């Protein structure tokens, strides 16, 4: 499963913070998310560990990016980064360049994960963990009572709303607005906020 919230807010923002010298592209920029100081185009991909103990990254046969940063999180609830790999787009993986893959599956077990060890950046992973912990501490909100499917719906709704807002508005701020609607049903609570309400959000 590859959640939009993980990719757009947690992973991309987190990577931008640990690579402060890099330039981040606007949300949904085609082909890549970051340009490093050397001019390389980097596409950030993130996913959570599946019930089959597998990470599945959507490469989408991207031939624009020079490098891929792949971030694997433990689950959709805790969002703790477990792995961070940096792989060149023309690096041969299982006999063909990574950029030719539609998706890349990595099984998180010793006999399979070791072939990706040379791409793992443990120092950057620790930095990303700190960023995620800081985000979690500052933006805690009580949605823990929702099941995984509902939480995913909430986070995807946040992304849909953010796509209509100029600037980097906090997802937590949007979620607070959703919660304040105090509708009786989950479906009502998850409806898209009208434009006249969106304009009242603070811009980050």
Secondary structure, 3 states (H helix, E strand, C coil): CCCHHHHHHHHHHHHHHHCCCCEECCCCCCCCCEECCCCCEEEEEEEECCCCCEEEECCCCCCCCCEEEEEEECCCCCCCEEEEEEEECCCEECCEEHHHCCCEEEECCHHHHHHHHHHECHHHHHHHHHHHHHHHHHCCCCCCCCCHHHHHHHHHHHHHHHCCCCCCCCHHHHHHHHHHCCCCCHHHHCCCCCHHHHCCCCCC
